[in-house]
Amino acid sequence: MNYNIDDDTTDYVKMCMGLAILPIQTIRNDAIPQLSGELLQKAHPSCQELLAYMESTWFSRIPDWSVYGWTTRTNNSVEGMNLNFFLPH
């Protein structure tokens, strides 16, 4: 999906990508209703498929993927450790 189709679609997809850094209650009470409502109507129809995927895959498990308040939000430290396994010593 090319999300640069128009500004509304770009904004919609970027909002989806940014959900993980929001507090859990904000995701549930504000973001999901916004993504399911008027914002979805303004965006490209393919965003309906994106929302369906997110609902079935992610929204039911919000506490598992919200990184709000975490001091480490990436897996860079793990990737660095894995890299050491493959470097010659």
C-alpha positions in Angstrom: 0.0 0.0 0.0 1.4 3.4 -1.0 0.4 5.6 2.0 1.5 8.7 0.2 -1.6 8.7 -1.9 -3.0 11.8 -0.2 -2.5 13.7 3.1 -5.4 12.0 4.9 -4.1 8.5 4.1 -0.5 9.5 5.0 -1.8 10.9 8.4 -3.8 7.7 9.0 -0.9 5.3 8.4 1.4 7.5 10.5 -1.1 7.4 13.4 -1.2 3.6 13.2 2.6 3.5 13.3 2.8 5.7 16.3 0.3 3.9 18.5 3.0 1.9 20.3 4.4 5.0 22.0 1.0 6.1 23.5 -0.3 5.2 27.0 -2.6 2.1 26.9 -5.6 4.1 28.0 -5.1 6.7 25.2 -4.8 3.9 22.7 -8.1 2.4 23.8 -10.1 5.5 24.6 -8.9 7.9 22.0 -6.8 6.5 19.2 -8.8 3.4 18.2 -12.1 5.3 18.1 -10.5 8.0 16.0 -8.9 5.4 13.6 -12.2 3.7 13.3 -14.3 6.8 12.7 -13.9 10.0 10.7 -10.2 9.5 10.0 -10.9 6.2 8.3 -13.7 7.7 6.2 -11.2 10.4 4.9 -8.4 8.0 4.1 -8.0 5.7 1.1 -10.3 2.6 1.1 -7.3 0.3 1.6 -6.9 1.7 5.1 -10.0 -0.3 6.0 -7.9 -3.5 5.4 -5.1 -2.0 7.6 -7.6 -1.3 10.4 -9.0 -4.8 10.1 -5.5 -6.3 10.3 -4.6 -4.2 13.3 -7.9 -5.0 15.1 -7.4 -8.8 14.6 -3.7 -8.8 15.3 -2.8 -6.0 17.7 -5.7 -4.2 19.4 -6.7 -7.2 21.5 -3.1 -7.4 22.9 -2.3 -3.7 23.6 -0.5 -4.3 26.9 1.9 -6.6 25.0 3.1 -4.0 22.5 2.6 -0.6 24.0 6.1 0.7 25.0 4.8 3.8 26.8 6.9 4.5 29.8 9.6 1.9 29.0 13.2 3.1 29.2 14.2 0.8 26.3 11.8 1.0 23.4 13.9 -0.9 20.8 15.6 -4.2 20.5 19.0 -2.6 19.5 20.7 -4.0 22.6 19.6 -7.5 21.6 20.6 -7.0 18.0 24.1 -5.8 19.2 24.5 -8.9 21.3 23.5 -11.2 18.4 25.9 -9.5 16.2 28.8 -10.4 18.6 27.9 -14.1 18.1 28.7 -13.8 14.4 31.8 -11.6 14.5 35.2 -13.4 14.4 37.0 -13.2 17.7 
